[in-house]
Amino acid sequence: MNEVIKHSIRFIVLVILQSLILNQLEIGWGIQLMVYPLLIILLPFELGTIYLLTIAFVMGMAIDSISNTYGLHTSSLLLVAYLRPQIFKMFAPRDGYDNLKEGNIYEMGTRWFIYVFGTLLFIHHFWFFILEMFRLNDILLILQKTLLSLPLSFLICLLLQALLVSKPQER
């Protein structure tokens, strides 16, 4: 399948899933499930920062316009897209990313995915809840929301990868 079509389908599926299903769920204790940052990590390694930021902006605006959240998702996703190259450099494999296509769990391995996606998802959630509360007086509530939302969002992202990402062929 063409790479552009594959990523476009992922984009649409994640926007619909986030906007129409996950944003409507109320679990309690301030937990919000956010899985759309998965698209940013699944984009090709060689994609430039401008393209990453553009895709993040469009996706964030789509979710914000449907969810009526006034830029919360856009800002958080732009931060993730901007920091993605630096986080990828921090956790780069010994051989680099030269022969690899995208940062999925099948291609990069479980350990790499937990570190990299976990870091990016934490940054995303923390920034999102800081902007949502817009008061640093409530830092404990911000941390509570972040630390309770993070594992559930991460698990759902793992399940989504099983659906959205095809396993590489055995050689």
N, C-alpha and C positions, 0 to 999 in steps of 0.2 A: 504494500500500500504506500502511496506517496506520503512523504513525511509531513507535508503541509496539511493534507487531508486528515491524517492521523491526529496531529496536534489540534486541528480545528474541531474535530469530534470530541477530543478530551476537553477542550475549552468549553464547548457548548454543554456537555454533560456535567461538568463541574459547576458551571454558572447556574444551571437549572437545579442541580442537587442542592447547592448552597442556598440559593435564593428562595426556592419554592418549598423545600423540605426542611433543611437543617436550621435555617433562620426562624422557622415557625415553631420549632420544638422548645419546650421549656422543661428542662430536666430538674432544676433546682440548684441551690447554692451558688448561683451565678455561672453555672457551666454553660458554655456556648461551644457547639461543635463547628469547627471551621476546617474544611478540607481543601479549599481552593488553592492554597499555597503549593499543593502537590504539583500543579501544572508547571510552576516556575522551576522546580527541581527536575521535572521530566523533560524539559526542553533540551535541545542538543548542547553539548559542551562548547562547541565552537561559535555559538550564537553570541553576538556582540552585546555590550551593555545597553546601547541605545535601543536595540530590538527587544531586549529583556524588559527595559523600562516601559517601552511602548505597549507591549503585550500586557504587562502588569497594570498599566494605567487603564487600558481598554477593559480588561477583566474586572478590575476594581470598580470602575464606573458602571459597568453593567450590573454588578451585584448591588452597588449602592443605589442605583436608580430603581431597581426592582424592590429592594428592601427598605428604601427611604432612610438611609443611614448617613447621608450627608458627608461622604468622603472618608469614613472610618476604614472601610475595606480597601479603598484605593490607597490611602496613605500607608497602611500596614503592608500591603502587597508591593508597593513601590520600594519600601525599605528592604523587604526581602529580596527583591530583584536587584537592588543596588548592592547589597551585601553578599549576594550569591557568589560572585567571582572570588571575593576575599575568603569566604568560608571554604570554597572549593580548593583554594590554594593551601589553606591551613591543613586540610585533610587529604591532600593529594596522594594517590598511590605512588609507590616507588618508581614505577614506569611512566607516570604521568597519565594524562587523559588522551593521548594521541590516537590510540586504536579503539577508542570507545565512542559510542554514539550518544547515550543519554544516561542520566543519573538514577536509574531505577535499581531496585533491590536485587533483581536477577543479574544485572550486568556488573554492579559494583560490589555486591555482597551485603550481608546483613549488618556487619559491624560499621562499615562506611556509611550505610544508609541511616542507621540509628544515630551516629554522631552528627552527620551533616544535616539530615532532615530534622532531627531533633533540635539542633541548634537553631536552624532557620525558623522552625515552627515556634520555638520558645520566644525568639525575637519578635516574630509576628504577633503572637498572642499578647506578650507583654506590652508592646507598643499599642496594639488595638485597645487593650483595657485601660492603659494610661490615657489615651485620647477619649475613650468613652467616659471615664470618670472625670477627667480634666482637673484633678486635684491630687497633689502629692501627699496631702494629709491622710488620704485613704490608701497608703501604700500597702498595708496589710491586706486590705480587701482586693486590691489589684493583684497582689501575689497569690491570694487564695483563688481568685478566678482563673489566673494563669495556670497555676499548678494543678487545679482540678480539671480544667478544660484540655490541657495539653495531652495527657495520656489517652483520653477518649478520642480526641481528634487524630492522634497518631495511629491508634488501632484501626480507626475507620479508613485512614489513608493506606494502611497496609492491606486492608480488604479491597479497597478500590484498585490498588495496583494489580491484584489478582484478576480483576475484571478489565482494566484499561490497558494493561501492558502485557504483550505477548512474551512468553519465555523464549530465550534464544535457543536455536536448534542445537542439539547435541552433535559434537563432531566426532 
